[in-house]
């Protein structure tokens, strides 16, 4: 059994463009050996390429996810630093803040849901004992709620973006699966037809990928 070719989805359209040029040029050779690989097949292959190119890109979404994650981590760090100080003030005043015991560790672990609830629930109590925390600067507790709210909003945004990403991925899956089918069929047939010819390399995915990546590097160098 032939080994199934595997390559990243991001390279599908570029590989398809490369192989389409060779396939259209050699169409008569393909049709002579594989009767269904005709003009109609070529047209459907081109349509599959266009469908993949026109499908919704996840690039912009990934950038938004990256930015949301960065802000989430920064806010978590800021809130974690405040909670650490708060625990220190409470310890020096011999005030019980055991409800915050795991909050810092959870924030550091990017597990924000529990700290959000813990801090919201703890704020009334912390406010009631604020006068006992003699080392704590005035209005120190006022920093907590805005950060908790910001963290909550960022977490909601991140979850929303993740769901959008899954939706886009599910929508793109059948489109790219169809394109992969054409690429693999043409590549396999091409290697059979041109097994003793220099053209075989034009239907060998690893060699096409090398050309694609070389072209991408050259483009980056010129930018």
Secondary structure, DSSP 8 states (H G I E B T S, - for coil): --------GGGHHHHHHHHHHHHHHTHHHHHHHSTT-SHHHHHHHHHHHHHHHHS--SHHHHHHHHHHHHHHHHHHHHHHHHHHHHHHHHHHTT---GGGTTHHHHHHTT-HHHHHHHHHHHHHHHHHTGGG-TTS-TTTTHHHHHHHHHHHHHHHHHHHHHHHHHHHHHHHHHHHHHHHHHHHHHHHHHHHHTTTSGGGGGG-HHHHHHHHHHHHHHHHHH-
